[in-house]
Amino acid sequence: MDKTLVLDVGGVLASNLSPGLWEQLSCIGQCEQQRLYAAYKQEISGRLWVGEVTERQWWEWLSARGINVASELRTSLIAQHLTPLPALNKLPQWAEQCRIFIMSNHRTEWLQPLLAPYLPYIERLHISDQDRLSKPDPAWFQHVDQHISKPSSVRFVDDSERNLAAAAHIGWLATLADSAGNWTSEVDEWLHSHPQ
C-alpha cells in the first residue's frame, strides 16, 4: 500500500473529553469549572499527556481538590465522555486501502477499551503517554514519520489547526476534522485517487 492515514482520536474517532468531563468533575467536587480547568492546565496537563504523571496521580490530584471518584467508577466516567464517532466504524474499510496509524495526545489506558475492537485494522499506535511526546511538537511528527514505509502519501486528520500545521511542515497532507464528520468524504476521495 502506498498510502498512510494518520488519525487523531479526540474529535476524530471519538468525542473529546472536554468540556463534558470537566463539567461532571466540577459537579462532583462542587467547585467552579473554569477555576478547576485553569489549575489543571497550569499544574498537571502537560505532564499527564506525556506520561510524566500516572493515571493514579491524576486521580490523586483531583482528590486533593475535593473531587473524589470511587476507583470502580473511574473507567466508566472516562468512557462516558469518550464516545465513538462515526469515523471509527470506517477503519475496517479504510484498512483495505491504506495503512492506518493512530497519533493521539491521550492516555493509553483510556483509549484501549475504545480501540481494542479495531486493533486488527491499525498498523501502529502512537499515544502521547507512551511516546513521551505530544502534538504539536515537531519531534513527535518526525518520530511517527520514521515508522511510515516510504514512499507513501500520508494524510493526517486532526481537529486542531496547530497540529495540522505541524503535519504539513513535514510534508503530510493535512485535513481538519469538522464536527459534522464531512472530512471522511475527503479521505474516501483521497483513497480512491491515484497515487501521488
Rosetta silent file (secondary structure, phi, psi, omega in degrees, C-alpha in Angstrom):
SEQUENCE: MDKTLVLDVGGVLASNLSPGLWEQLSCIGQCEQQRLYAAYKQEISGRLWVGEVTERQWWEWLSARGINVASELRTSLIAQHLTPLPALNKLPQWAEQCRIFIMSNHRTEWLQPLLAPYLPYIERLHISDQDRLSKPDPAWFQHVDQHISKPSSVRFVDDSERNLAAAAHIGWLATLADSAGNWTSEVDEWLHSHPQ
SCORE:     score description
SCORE:     0.000 S_00000001
   1 L     0.000  137.569 -176.497    0.000    0.000    0.000 S_00000001
   2 L  -107.466   14.310  178.457    1.334    3.408   -0.905 S_00000001
   3 E  -129.882  142.482  178.915   -0.914    5.476    1.351 S_00000001
   4 E  -129.174  128.565  178.803   -0.851    6.012    5.101 S_00000001
   5 E  -106.980  118.397 -179.878   -3.680    7.566    7.091 S_00000001
   6 E  -107.579  118.079 -172.968   -2.627    9.082   10.422 S_00000001
   7 E  -117.326  135.044  166.389   -5.591    9.779   12.686 S_00000001
   8 L   -73.580  169.234  175.924   -6.049   11.668   15.917 S_00000001
   9 L  -104.834  -61.782 -177.327   -8.647   10.188   18.297 S_00000001
  10 E   -62.414  121.299 -179.412  -10.319   13.054   20.197 S_00000001
  11 L    84.259   -1.901 -178.241  -12.632   14.933   17.856 S_00000001
  12 L  -122.446  -61.281  178.896  -11.847   12.486   15.032 S_00000001
  13 L  -102.032  -19.089 -179.568  -12.642    8.897   16.058 S_00000001
  14 E  -149.822  163.546  179.602  -14.221    9.685   19.426 S_00000001
  15 L   -66.600  152.938  174.081  -15.593   12.656   21.313 S_00000001
  16 L   -73.941  148.569  177.829  -13.196   14.950   23.152 S_00000001
  17 L   -66.262  -32.467  178.608  -13.113   14.627   26.935 S_00000001
  18 L   -91.662  145.332    1.306  -13.596   18.386   27.219 S_00000001
  19 L   -91.877   -7.565 -172.156  -15.837   20.041   28.160 S_00000001
  20 H   -54.261  -46.230 -179.038  -18.120   17.219   29.341 S_00000001
  21 H   -60.284  -42.307 -177.360  -15.649   15.569   31.702 S_00000001
  22 H   -69.903  -33.367  175.009  -14.827   18.877   33.351 S_00000001
  23 H   -62.177  -44.054 -178.633  -18.483   19.741   33.800 S_00000001
  24 H   -70.032  -41.667  179.931  -19.034   16.450   35.598 S_00000001
  25 H   -63.226  -39.761  179.452  -15.875   16.700   37.718 S_00000001
  26 H   -67.724  -31.657  175.507  -16.779   20.211   38.849 S_00000001
  27 H   -67.808  -43.401  179.998  -20.247   18.956   39.808 S_00000001
  28 H   -60.586  -43.473 -177.677  -18.755   16.085   41.812 S_00000001
  29 H   -88.627   -1.355 -177.961  -16.421   18.467   43.643 S_00000001
  30 L    49.220   51.017 -179.738  -18.984   21.263   43.838 S_00000001
  31 L  -129.549  170.031 -177.094  -16.383   23.679   42.516 S_00000001
  32 L   -79.420  123.567 -171.988  -16.155   26.284   39.795 S_00000001
  33 H   -60.187  -45.431 -177.828  -15.366   24.607   36.481 S_00000001
  34 H   -62.768  -39.795  179.481  -13.210   27.364   34.968 S_00000001
  35 H   -67.361  -41.245  178.056  -11.029   27.594   38.055 S_00000001
  36 H   -61.824  -47.139 -177.361  -10.598   23.811   38.179 S_00000001
  37 H   -65.683  -38.637  178.451   -9.693   23.626   34.500 S_00000001
  38 H   -62.747  -41.258  178.038   -7.245   26.532   34.807 S_00000001
  39 H   -64.468  -41.389  178.060   -5.480   24.751   37.700 S_00000001
  40 H   -59.674  -47.423 -178.387   -5.342   21.545   35.653 S_00000001
  41 H   -62.975  -38.076 -176.538   -3.787   23.338   32.670 S_00000001
  42 H   -77.870  -38.474 -168.293   -1.217   25.060   34.868 S_00000001
  43 H   -99.539  -31.306 -167.366   -0.285   22.220   37.210 S_00000001
  44 L  -140.139  -21.122 -172.485   -0.686   18.836   35.555 S_00000001
  45 H   -51.293  -58.280 -176.396   -1.996   18.840   31.982 S_00000001
  46 H   -57.565  -41.294 -177.849    1.283   18.775   30.062 S_00000001
  47 H   -74.624  -29.880  179.223    2.831   16.095   32.278 S_00000001
  48 H   -63.662  -45.154 -173.399   -0.310   13.910   32.273 S_00000001
  49 H   -76.064  -20.764  178.243   -0.392   13.522   28.493 S_00000001
  50 L  -104.699   17.133  171.777    3.303   12.672   28.096 S_00000001
  51 L    79.242    7.947  177.395    3.323   10.043   30.836 S_00000001
  52 L   -77.700  -20.350  175.321    5.261   12.006   33.457 S_00000001
  53 L  -117.378  131.863  179.798    2.184   11.789   35.688 S_00000001
  54 L   -79.657  166.062  176.894    0.465    8.426   36.136 S_00000001
  55 H   -61.183  -40.082  179.200   -3.266    7.904   35.939 S_00000001
  56 H   -59.809  -42.268  179.189   -3.278    7.245   39.690 S_00000001
  57 H   -65.919  -31.115  176.103   -1.550   10.573   40.317 S_00000001
  58 H   -63.765  -46.802  179.261   -4.172   12.269   38.155 S_00000001
  59 H   -66.670  -34.760  176.921   -6.990   10.940   40.343 S_00000001
  60 H   -66.319  -37.170  177.307   -4.996   11.897   43.451 S_00000001
  61 H   -61.324  -43.471  177.730   -4.629   15.432   42.059 S_00000001
  62 H   -65.357  -43.773 -178.823   -8.407   15.616   41.674 S_00000001
  63 H   -59.724  -37.807  179.247   -8.964   14.123   45.122 S_00000001
  64 L   -64.325  -18.096  177.729   -6.752   16.791   46.695 S_00000001
  65 L  -103.371   17.813  176.287   -9.217   19.318   45.278 S_00000001
  66 L    80.512   14.413  179.319  -12.225   17.595   46.811 S_00000001
  67 L  -106.783   94.428 -175.047  -13.162   15.665   43.663 S_00000001
  68 L  -104.942  117.094  177.904  -13.403   12.084   44.833 S_00000001
  69 L  -116.090  121.258 -179.588  -14.327    9.417   42.286 S_00000001
  70 L   -56.591  140.241 -174.415  -14.503    5.846   43.560 S_00000001
  71 H   -55.727  -34.965 -178.125  -11.887    3.661   41.868 S_00000001
  72 H   -74.274  -10.741 -179.649  -14.545    1.300   40.478 S_00000001
  73 H  -103.100   -8.361 -172.145  -16.283    4.232   38.760 S_00000001
  74 H   -65.801  -44.318 -179.192  -13.261    5.870   37.164 S_00000001
  75 H   -62.524  -43.138 -179.230  -13.130    3.795   33.979 S_00000001
  76 H   -69.583  -30.337  177.958  -16.818    4.289   33.276 S_00000001
  77 H   -64.803  -45.230  178.138  -16.531    8.031   33.952 S_00000001
  78 H   -64.881  -46.231 -178.068  -13.851    8.397   31.294 S_00000001
  79 H   -60.551  -32.878  179.933  -15.713    6.116   28.863 S_00000001
  80 H   -61.638  -29.810 -177.728  -18.853    8.181   29.317 S_00000001
  81 L  -107.860    8.921  178.411  -17.040   11.190   27.847 S_00000001
  82 L  -126.888   69.801 -173.604  -15.027    9.290   25.231 S_00000001
  83 L   -95.914  146.312 -177.396  -17.795    8.061   22.947 S_00000001
  84 E   -62.648  143.105  170.765  -17.265    6.703   19.418 S_00000001
  85 L  -103.489  160.798 -175.227  -17.796    8.958   16.417 S_00000001
  86 H   -53.749  -31.692 -177.500  -19.000    7.541   13.051 S_00000001
  87 H   -61.851  -26.957 -178.774  -15.486    7.530   11.562 S_00000001
  88 H   -58.097  -37.767 -178.961  -14.402    4.796   13.971 S_00000001
  89 H   -74.269   -8.292  178.411  -16.573    2.310   12.096 S_00000001
  90 H   -87.796   -8.815 -177.189  -14.851    3.208    8.828 S_00000001
  91 H   -57.322  -44.741  179.077  -11.473    1.830    9.958 S_00000001
  92 H   -58.237  -41.721  179.476  -12.058   -1.711    8.608 S_00000001
  93 H   -66.747  -46.084 -179.227  -12.954   -0.328    5.180 S_00000001
  94 H   -65.135  -35.442 -177.513  -10.063    2.147    5.121 S_00000001
  95 H   -63.873  -19.371  176.430   -7.586   -0.510    6.269 S_00000001
  96 L   -75.717  -16.013 -173.637   -8.206   -2.371    2.999 S_00000001
  97 L  -117.739  -10.595 -178.470   -6.881    0.644    1.085 S_00000001
  98 L  -161.117  169.512  170.335   -4.137    2.109    3.276 S_00000001
  99 E   -82.724  144.837  178.572   -2.078    1.727    6.426 S_00000001
 100 E  -118.989  125.658  173.959   -3.669    3.288    9.486 S_00000001
 101 E  -114.192  146.040  170.242   -1.683    4.941   12.259 S_00000001
 102 E  -106.984  134.193  177.016   -3.128    6.495   15.400 S_00000001
 103 E  -137.246  101.120 -170.402   -1.389    9.613   16.755 S_00000001
 104 E  -136.323  135.572  169.637   -3.171   10.993   19.790 S_00000001
 105 L   -76.705   97.870 -173.703   -2.465   13.214   22.780 S_00000001
 106 L  -162.630 -175.409  175.219   -4.060   10.845   25.257 S_00000001
 107 L  -107.955  129.488 -178.471   -3.731    8.156   27.915 S_00000001
 108 H   -58.006  -41.936 -176.921   -3.276    4.591   26.679 S_00000001
 109 H   -66.772  -23.852  178.885   -5.430    3.145   29.461 S_00000001
 110 H   -83.874  -33.368 -178.841   -8.299    5.445   28.463 S_00000001
 111 H   -82.872  -25.625 -173.634   -8.076    4.712   24.736 S_00000001
 112 H   -54.889  -48.509 -179.351   -7.575    0.950   24.998 S_00000001
 113 H   -61.860  -35.065 -179.413  -11.232   -0.019   25.619 S_00000001
 114 H   -69.835  -43.809 -173.129  -12.361    2.194   22.734 S_00000001
 115 H   -89.389  -16.102 -174.057   -9.763    0.998   20.228 S_00000001
 116 H   -48.876  -46.930 -178.858   -9.472   -2.674   21.229 S_00000001
 117 H   -66.688  -15.466 -174.361  -12.018   -3.982   18.662 S_00000001
 118 H  -105.462    0.946 -177.134  -10.233   -2.033   15.909 S_00000001
 119 H   -58.317  -32.744  177.487   -6.632   -3.032   16.610 S_00000001
 120 H   -61.553  -18.786 -176.646   -6.565   -5.534   13.686 S_00000001
 121 H  -100.815   -4.979 -176.365   -7.030   -2.556   11.349 S_00000001
 122 L  -107.394  122.416 -178.595   -4.435   -0.274   12.954 S_00000001
 123 L   -76.169  -41.477 -178.993   -0.802   -0.756   11.964 S_00000001
 124 E  -143.315  140.530  174.093    0.726    1.456   14.661 S_00000001
 125 E  -107.925  122.834  173.733   -0.477    3.195   17.812 S_00000001
 126 E  -119.541   99.883  179.789    1.323    6.375   18.808 S_00000001
 127 E  -108.683  135.324 -171.014   -0.160    7.584   22.102 S_00000001
 128 H   -57.890  -35.608 -177.337    1.497   10.563   23.767 S_00000001
 129 H   -70.569  -21.592  177.476    1.839    8.969   27.215 S_00000001
 130 H   -89.706  -41.254 -179.240    3.807    6.070   25.671 S_00000001
 131 H   -79.770  -12.986  178.843    5.902    8.032   23.186 S_00000001
 132 L    63.230   26.862  176.249    6.564   10.731   25.827 S_00000001
 133 L  -139.407  159.303  178.654    5.872   13.416   23.234 S_00000001
 134 L  -141.638  155.728  175.413    2.755   15.367   22.308 S_00000001
 135 L   -71.788  144.503    8.169    1.367   17.343   19.388 S_00000001
 136 L   -97.774   29.742 -179.641    2.234   19.815   18.014 S_00000001
 137 L   -56.181  118.653 -179.893    5.872   19.057   18.936 S_00000001
 138 H   -56.668  -30.136 -179.585    7.692   18.658   15.577 S_00000001
 139 H   -62.255  -33.269  179.987    9.870   15.943   17.129 S_00000001
 140 H   -72.593  -39.412  177.041    6.829   13.704   17.545 S_00000001
 141 H   -62.494  -40.416  178.273    5.759   14.142   13.934 S_00000001
 142 H   -65.286  -39.525  178.502    9.284   13.258   12.821 S_00000001
 143 H   -61.624  -46.869  179.781    9.268   10.207   15.107 S_00000001
 144 H   -65.653  -41.320 -178.940    5.983    8.923   13.661 S_00000001
 145 H   -59.699  -32.611  179.936    7.114    9.688   10.110 S_00000001
 146 L   -65.460  -20.297 -179.833   10.163    7.456   10.601 S_00000001
 147 L   -93.956    0.034 -179.989    7.819    4.480   11.054 S_00000001
 148 L   -92.899  125.862  179.833    5.973    5.073    7.783 S_00000001
 149 L   -62.259  135.244 -179.262    7.152    2.938    4.877 S_00000001
 150 L  -107.434  148.435   -5.151    8.494    5.045    2.046 S_00000001
 151 L   -78.950  148.846  178.352    7.420    6.103   -0.445 S_00000001
 152 L  -152.614  137.247  170.780    3.980    6.789    0.930 S_00000001
 153 E   -82.239  125.170 -174.982    1.391    9.515    0.558 S_00000001
 154 E  -113.488  128.125  173.673    0.465   10.477    4.124 S_00000001
 155 E  -116.807  128.253 -178.422   -2.802   12.115    5.155 S_00000001
 156 E  -111.732  132.131  179.558   -3.152   13.382    8.712 S_00000001
 157 E  -120.811  127.284 -178.557   -6.545   14.125   10.273 S_00000001
 158 E  -150.117  159.792  178.218   -6.882   16.184   13.446 S_00000001
 159 L   -99.848   11.275  179.719   -9.390   18.617   14.939 S_00000001
 160 L  -119.329  125.163 -179.596   -6.698   21.178   15.847 S_00000001
 161 H   -59.974  -39.208 -176.507   -5.371   23.684   13.320 S_00000001
 162 H   -68.275  -30.605  176.329   -1.994   23.960   15.046 S_00000001
 163 H   -71.267  -35.362  177.944   -1.466   20.205   14.795 S_00000001
 164 H   -63.898  -38.781 -179.925   -2.322   20.330   11.088 S_00000001
 165 H   -63.239  -40.163  179.162    0.323   23.000   10.567 S_00000001
 166 H   -65.997  -37.432  178.527    2.971   20.784   12.183 S_00000001
 167 H   -67.840  -43.724 -179.884    1.950   17.859    9.950 S_00000001
 168 H   -63.074  -31.422 -178.230    2.036   19.967    6.797 S_00000001
 169 H   -62.178  -29.671  179.226    5.523   21.157    7.746 S_00000001
 170 L   -99.492   10.987  173.509    6.920   17.628    7.267 S_00000001
 171 L    95.841    7.449  176.531    5.062   17.102    4.009 S_00000001
 172 L   -81.554  148.422  169.147    1.914   15.314    5.136 S_00000001
 173 E   -72.044  137.339 -174.877   -1.462   16.191    3.641 S_00000001
 174 E  -120.093  130.634 -179.379   -3.495   17.760    6.431 S_00000001
 175 E  -126.661  127.942  177.521   -7.259   17.507    6.907 S_00000001
 176 E   -82.012  127.150  177.038   -9.260   19.290    9.592 S_00000001
 177 L   -79.892  109.912  178.227  -11.847   17.048   11.274 S_00000001
 178 L   -83.557  156.132 -175.774  -15.073   19.045   11.278 S_00000001
 179 L   -65.051  -22.902 -179.952  -17.753   18.334   13.897 S_00000001
 180 L   -82.293  -11.290  178.896  -20.200   17.140   11.213 S_00000001
 181 L    81.194   14.633  179.997  -17.793   14.419   10.080 S_00000001
 182 L   -67.112  -18.404 -179.757  -17.652   15.623    6.469 S_00000001
 183 H   -60.593  -24.808 -178.402  -13.897   15.081    6.494 S_00000001
 184 H   -64.233  -30.547  177.215  -14.446   11.348    5.972 S_00000001
 185 H   -66.319  -36.021  177.603  -15.586   12.030    2.392 S_00000001
 186 H   -64.128  -40.369  177.617  -12.280   13.787    1.762 S_00000001
 187 H   -65.717  -43.448  178.806  -10.422   10.704    2.987 S_00000001
 188 H   -57.898  -44.904 -179.823  -12.573    8.439    0.800 S_00000001
 189 H   -62.736  -41.867  179.779  -11.786   10.557   -2.278 S_00000001
 190 H   -63.607  -41.613 -178.838   -8.073   10.502   -1.461 S_00000001
 191 H   -67.224  -30.480 -179.223   -8.067    6.721   -1.051 S_00000001
 192 H   -89.661   -5.779  178.519   -9.770    6.216   -4.403 S_00000001
 193 L   -81.363  163.457  177.894   -7.451    8.624   -6.217 S_00000001
 194 L   -71.017  154.924  179.735   -4.305    7.505   -7.992 S_00000001
 195 L   -57.275  145.307 -179.882   -1.054    7.583   -6.020 S_00000001
 196 L   -89.907    0.000    0.000    0.565   10.993   -5.849 S_00000001
